[in-house]
Amino acid sequence: MKRTIVEVILALALVGAGFFGWTNWKQNQAATGQVATLKAASEEATKAAADTAGAVKAAETEMAALREEMAPLEGKVQQLEAVKAAMANGTTLADLEAAYKSQKNLSAERQVGLGALRMLTKGADDPAAMDAFRKALQMSELGDRKNTICAAQIGLAAAGEKVAIMAECLSKGAKAQGDKAEKSGHDDKAAEKDGHADSDAKDDGHGKPGDKKAAAKHAGHWGYDGAMGPAQWGKEFPTCAKGKSQSPLDIRGPFVKARVVVTADYKEGPLKMINNGHTIQVNVVPGSKLRVDGVPHDLLQFHFHRPSEEKIDGKPMSMVVHFVHKNAAGKLAVLGVLLKEGNENPGIKTLWTHMPTEEGPEVAPEGVNFNPGNLLPREFDYYSYEGSLTTPPCTEGVRFFILKTTVNVAKEQVNSFPFKLNARPVQALNGREILTN
């Protein structure tokens, strides 16, 4: 009996010990899980703290960089405020306007300078300042007045006007910001088939060489056919539509007797050519001159049109060469040489040998010189009239001298010219006189 009782007690003790052990094991398992959870949470917290510290450090680095960029800007702002304060009394503006009052036609540079001074003195909403900037843009030929155009475009934009600013006019930061905004705009319109107009990247008065895809971002595109052909130029360049002294002309009588003597003194120099997307242009080093009644006009460049832009009694020639000159006062003069289909032209043969057939940057073949005089006839009888650039922005006030004597060009040479049509149609005479010597 006692043995039985002892066995029962031992069995109960074993059961109790087992239950106690199992309870402790369960508690240990739960504690282990809690420890793992707390450890994971601790690791996540540590990682989050590290990420936050990294973000703070990155923000501090960016802030330091911004402070460095702002330092020179603050100096420029102070300089601008000093200039504005100096001009606030209007005395300098009054003196400048009085000095300009006697001049009938101000140059583009003087117009943009006057606009800037009025903006400093009168504020960005001064109508006369905006008018001066607009006149500067109308008068500027992009090849040699890029800084003037930039100043006028930026001035108009500062006054709140919607004007497309050339990429070359923007600072690096502004370019980056503009590209970012433009990319965003294109992303939003990715489904559109015709999201933007084509344009060129660098204009010189007859086009802008550069990447066509990049150029498509700009608004001021023009061409010789399609949606931005000559009939549509006025939408982007008002003078092309509203001007009363536009070029080219259909030259026909009656004529007025001209008493102006015109002579050319062209020099040989390194050959520099560019296909700017609208023509083949040859840029000329200083030294070659056209003299109009003894007044020298420096030859800047010459370029080609197919067929000739000018017509004689309603008939065009195969091509024309336009030699573009400028005198010390900024007055432009264009000498036109009509090219008639006939024998091969040795001068054009040299040019065509090195001619870039695709749009791109200027090329300068090593060791090759060229004298623009090789394209001139011996006789210098001419027709003359007051006209304009024959390409946007169609700036007026350009004196044209179209030589009566033609120069030969072979049919094969005409066909080798990379532009099948790059001639503006003839414009209305509007009462102008055509002179002849």
Protein Blocks (a to p, Z undefined) as FASTA:
>chain_A
ZZmmmmmmmmmmmmmmmmmmmmmmmmmmmmmmmmmmmmmmmmmmmmmmmmmmmmmmmmmm
mmmmmmmmmmmmmmmmmmmmmmmmmmmnommmmmmmmmmmmpmbacfklmmmmmmmmmmm
nopklmklmmmmmmmmmmpcfklmmmmmmmmmmmmmmnopacdddfklpcfklmmmmmmm
mmmmmmmmmmpmblbccddfbdghiaceddfklmmmpmkbccfehjllmklmmmmmmmlm
mpcbbcdddddddddddfbdcdddddddddddddehjaccddddehiacdeehiacddfb
dcdddddfbdcehiacfbdcddddddfkopacddddddddddddfklmmmmmmmcfbgcd
ddddehiacdfklmpcfblcdcddddddfbdehighiacdddfbdcdddfklmmmpmbfb
lcdcdddfklpacddZZ
